[in-house]
Amino acid sequence: MAKKKVQTDEIHQKESSESGSSYTLKDLPGVGEATVKKLQEAGILSIRTLAMYPMSKLMDEAGIGEKTAEKIIKVAQDIEKMGFKSADIIWEKRKTLNKLTTGSQNLDDLLYGGIEPGAVTEVFGEFRTGKTQLAHQLCVNVQLSYEEGGLEGNALYIDTEGTFRPERIIQMAIAKDLDHNMILKNVIVGRAYNSDHQILLIKESPKIISEKNIKLIVVDSLIGHFRSEYIGRGTLANRQQLINSHIHDLLRLTETYDELAVIFTNQVSAKPDVFYGNPITHTGGHVVAHGATIRIFLRKGKGEQRIAKVVDAPHIPESDSVFSITEDGIQD
């Protein structure tokens, strides 16, 4: 028996303890099969995703009129109770938040427990500082049990530079006495061939996040294609607008799916006007800096040692720590 259509006035009468998760897009008033199909083609598969979608993007990507878009977003937000809540409720949720171990206790301590789900983490640094190595290690670690520092989920890896190596995953899995065949099967890889394809892969990711129990999304690297395709100052505004939209797509995913961590690697450039101090800075400008929740700068130490520095995080002071990259993976 089909569910009764949810009317706006009924939603306001729901008890505060009731979740809207039992509703589907088909339950929205005035939404028929054709509209549901448009929403799904745009990567909007749930009430919660719809509730977070900007109206202009919904109209553009799903081809829905302004009045319809405004109405269904409002109803979706009512179902998801996206109003105010007291800070103690937020604190209670954060106290029970499971973090994803990096494999290094030093690095985990620096990050107050590890990589944080519900946030977008940027890792930037020069070549051979360990960005891709850390990304590979997290794809293995996310599959561990909660007791071992994992999230008991799988990984989605967007490879923009052709640097994903299953051989490295196998090495890291064997070092932890894991079945490397199963570990490989649970890492879903998408090779992005240009910036448009990269954006599309993220937009299509909701179709497999629930199906494959994805708890980690890696974009390695975020900005490579944009740097090579948008050359010259004349293209800068358009490039930054696209990157901003891309990062916000990633942010929305962390808000939509429980216990989903997103990490992207970023390249660096040297500022020619810096004569004192470190001239190295991340690429992507303020758009990337403001878009990432937690930002980690990696640099080389002695031998296999690397130094990680938290340069921006809402709850972590600017500080650094040392870890190592060995044949077995990320360690102290």
Helices and strands as residue ranges (DSSP letters): H 8-12, G 20-22, G 25-27, H 33-41, H 47-52, H 55-62, H 66-79, H 87-95, H 105-110, E 120-125, H 131-141, G 146-148, E 154-159, H 166-175, H 180-185, E 187-191, H 195-204, H 206-209, E 214-220, H 224-229, G 233-235, H 236-256, E 261-266, E 268-270, E 280-282, H 285-291, E 294-300, E 305-312, E 319-326, E 329-331
